[in-house]
Amino acid sequence: MRAVACRRYGPPKVLQIEDVERPVPKADEILVAVHSTSVTSGDARMRSFKGAGIYWLPMALMFGVLRPRNQITGMEFSGRVAEIGKDVATFRVGDPVFGMKIGSANAEYVAIRETAAIAIKPDSLAFSDAAVTPFGALSALEFLRDIAKLKAGERILIHGASGAVGVFAVQIAKHMGATVTGVCRGANVELVKSLGADEVVDYTTTDFTKTQDVYDVILDTVGGTSFSRSKRVLAVNGRHVFVVQDWPQLLQAMWTSIRPGKRVICGMSGGDSKSDLAEIAGLIDQGVIKPVVDRTYPLDAIADAHRYVETGRKRGGVVVSVAA
Ligand SMILES: NC(=O)c1ccc[n+]([C@@H]2O[C@H](COP(=O)([O-])OP(=O)(O)OC[C@H]3O[C@@H](n4cnc5c(N)ncnc54)[C@H](OP(=O)(O)O)[C@@H]3O)[C@@H](O)[C@H]2O)c1
């Protein structure tokens, strides 16, 4: 099968389309014929191995010190079940599915365990849209529900509201009953409003830390906010939650956790929960949330897709089409 290989860390040009062996599903695995996949900010980081910051060592141990351990790129996919292992009970050949598996998805076929993050694709969702859903939606759900512990009636500010995590965070926070303020560039204000944000702040003209508004939660999905500056707009027991974190945020998180009052919280999302992906599929089915597709590239243009993702300017997700 054709797949995107990354044999060494480096710029987008290290990516090559290669013919590799098609995976054979084990007894508990499903083989998916991929229709669409994606390039996420995480894929670009894993390819370049830059920007890992404080997580350099754990990432190196997990993903390979000298060269990538997973030499096929990509994590999100959508497509149809092509084969099932003998123990698979909940999927049938031909089922439309979408899911997430790190280091394998930019390929014509993906083998994934039945118990991993794979779900039936909602009918209302095109294959292309389904391929930019799991990374952002699973991260947003975990950060809001488990890390920020957002409650109905709270006021949340989402910084980076137009990115892959941000577009889902806005919609899921609204669904959880919060009052949502999104922060993005002027060009993305209408998009973020259309996702249900109650207010949108254009960070190129307005500094949210200098307004009179107060938030129970500040969720920074892209970096750039600081606890020292945002303290004055955080409520008494407010939480400043960092999706992207380094030493300053981790030290602040430790320090603020041992005393009452405003807190910094850092966290990691696993992005591998089957039940969470089923919940996301349900919310899409009910019309509560939807993915945002920015651009679509053919598999052969994977390096261009990485170059675009690295600009840090994408809106929602970048699709890579695999099936003709
Ligand atoms: N800790 C975890 O477990 C975890 C999980 C998922 C993701 N992440 C990380 O979270 C980060 C965000 O991921 P993502 O995929 O959502 O990123 P992304 O899609 O690449 O984010 C792009 C968006 O960021 C916005 N942006 C850039 N600079 C900004 C600024 N100064 N202020 C406000 N918005 C800004 C851009 O909007 P404008 O053009 O409007 O500025 C753009 O729409 C990545 O670093 C990713 O690796 C971490």
The ligand as an ORCA input file, in Angstrom:
! r2SCAN-3c Opt
* xyz 0 1
  N      -1.303     18.740     25.969
  C      -1.972     17.946     25.113
  O      -2.345     16.832     25.454
  C      -2.299     18.469     23.740
  C      -3.379     17.909     23.023
  C      -3.696     18.443     21.775
  C      -2.937     19.490     21.259
  N      -1.861     19.943     21.964
  C      -1.064     21.062     21.448
  O      -1.921     22.177     21.458
  C      -1.499     23.097     20.477
  C      -2.701     23.541     19.685
  O      -3.109     22.502     18.852
  P      -4.038     22.782     17.615
  O      -3.944     21.564     16.785
  O      -5.363     23.268     18.064
  O      -3.234     23.974     16.887
  P      -3.523     24.603     15.476
  O      -4.761     24.053     14.887
  O      -2.276     24.545     14.687
  O      -3.770     26.132     15.883
  C      -3.881     27.048     14.864
  C      -4.660     28.226     15.376
  O      -3.899     28.883     16.392
  C      -4.303     30.225     16.396
  N      -3.275     31.114     16.942
  C      -1.987     31.188     16.553
  N      -1.360     32.150     17.288
  C      -2.290     32.654     18.141
  C      -2.268     33.630     19.163
  N      -1.152     34.331     19.448
  N      -3.393     33.877     19.852
  C      -4.535     33.193     19.591
  N      -4.617     32.265     18.637
  C      -3.514     31.987     17.931
  C      -4.537     30.552     14.932
  O      -5.578     31.472     14.898
  P      -5.340     32.958     14.398
  O      -4.832     32.806     12.977
  O      -6.701     33.541     14.547
  O      -4.306     33.540     15.278
  C      -4.938     29.222     14.298
  O      -6.321     29.177     13.948
  C      -0.416     22.403     19.668
  O       0.841     22.854     20.118
  C      -0.610     20.930     20.022
  O       0.574     20.191     19.886
  C      -1.546     19.482     23.195
*
